[in-house]
Amino acid sequence: MLLALAFFTACNEGEPAFENPPEKKELKVATLPQTDSGVTTANFNGEILSEGETQIEKASFYYWVQGDMSTRTEVPIDLEADKVDGATGRYSVSLDNLQSFTDYSYIFAVTDESGRVDGEAISFSTLISSEVEEPAVSTGDAEGVYFGGADIKGTLLGDGNGSKLNVVIAFWKKGFPEGRRYQSVPEDEDGNLIFDEDNGFVVSLKGLSPGQAYVYQAVVQNELAIGEGEIKEFVTNTQIFVDATAPEGGNGSSWESALNSVKDAMSKAEAGVEIWVSAKGEFNESKIMLKKDVKLMGGFAGTEDSADQRDPDLKTVIDGTNPSATYSSLDTPILEMEAAAFDDVCEIERFVFKNGLNYLGGVMFKRQGSPSFTDCEFRNNSAKVGGAFFGYGDESRFVRCLFEGNFATGRAGAIGFSNGTKKSSTYYEECIFRDNNAPNYGVGQLAGDLVFRNCTFENNTASKWGLFHFYKTGCPQFQGNTVLIGDNLGDNSLHVRDQRNCGGSYPADWKVSN
């Protein structure tokens, strides 16, 4: 082993040491910022940072109008004549044929035998010519302002000396200019902007939020320059106007432009909106989808500009007569509620709901949500259970409401409640229950915690349990009510099942008169 090592050492004496191979040269280039751009001129600049293994064959600048690569143009470089004095590897070319007031991009590109290497693209803009006549526009007033939009007027004062014209209304929520949006002046079938004989125009803004302040401005642009009108403001309404006698084509912005469908108005409403409904005529509608924080207000004469101006004796009538409704259908009540949570609230006031028919609740089948009815009447509605109203869970409120002549083929002539997935909590104040009828529970089937305060019950009839059936747990409270016993209350007037100890008796504080 020692002999072999000695032989190896001897054989390698005098051999040169191994060295790393030389680093391969690589062509590198850079696009430099342009200088001295004018109306139609600019200087393009580039630099060869390092050369490659092979000889440079050519160098060029390429430029194009931003967003339009079809305009890409090559500008060849003379590697000797276009050198920048005193700057090794730098080149510059001057152009004088560019378009004014235009955004451009350009690159510096160099080619050797290995291929072409491009620098990064750089952007620049040419200037507006002093000879350019700028377009001009005037911002007009906002008219036809309503809960979800407005019509904005303006006037084109001059189109400048450009050939391509675009006129828009820029608008944004007050205080949030970063949310700026644009709506163009409408065009005719030939693509021409629509102006009147005085160059006036109207732009309709839609999809706005109710009760919101907006800022807007007319803007005109051609390929050479931009003109801006003055900045103005408006506030969208929080009311949608509805009148059963209104002609088709209204947008709900006023009594004069009222919608003629409550269902249509509710479909357009957003949270915070009040739907004002005239008492003129009657509506024949069903499946009106109530929404969270939308207030449905009836009893208007159709001339008011304040809800306080209403005649307290006026009510709006909605007739739920529906030829397709049956006692086995669940989708034909007059009202439904679009609710994502049990405590979503919708207020309804000064309506008469009549002739509704559904399997559960002829006027309303409430799966969730918390409707609140004030000064409403429920007349001659019918269902399998809960002639006028049936609901699951959470709170429902009825203040100064009349339930009269409602009927159930099964049970609960006027109202029916079940806890469902959440315990019900229902409140009745100064309500009248009269002439409601069902085989079981002439007035209603109730569940959960509920309060009857200063209510009157008169001539509600049933074969069994004439007034109420309290279902499952809860704490009913009766305060200052009057019961006028009818001719047929069945075998008793009150039935309680699964009573929870609430610290008192149910009917003890009622005032009973025959």
Protein Blocks (a to p, Z undefined) as FASTA:
>chain_A
ZZmmmmmmmmmgoiacdddddddddddddddddehiafkbccdddddfbdcfbdcfbdcd
ddddehiaklpccddddfklmpcehiahiacdddfkbcehiacddddddddfkbccdddd
ddddddddfkbccddddddddehiafkbccdddddfbgbjbfbdcdddddddehilmlpc
cddddddfkopacddfkopacdddehiaehiacddddddddfkbccddddddddddfbdc
ddfkbcehiehlamklccfbfklmmmmpcehiacdddfehjdddehiacdehiacdehie
hlacbfklpcfkbccdddfbdfkbcfkbcklcfbdcddfbfklccddehiacehiacfeo
jkbccfbdjdddehiacehiacfeojlbcceehidddehiacehiacfkgojlbccdekj
accddddehiacehiacfbhjkbccehjdddehiacehiacfehjlbccehjdddddehi
acdddfbncjbfbdcehiacehiafklmpccdZZ
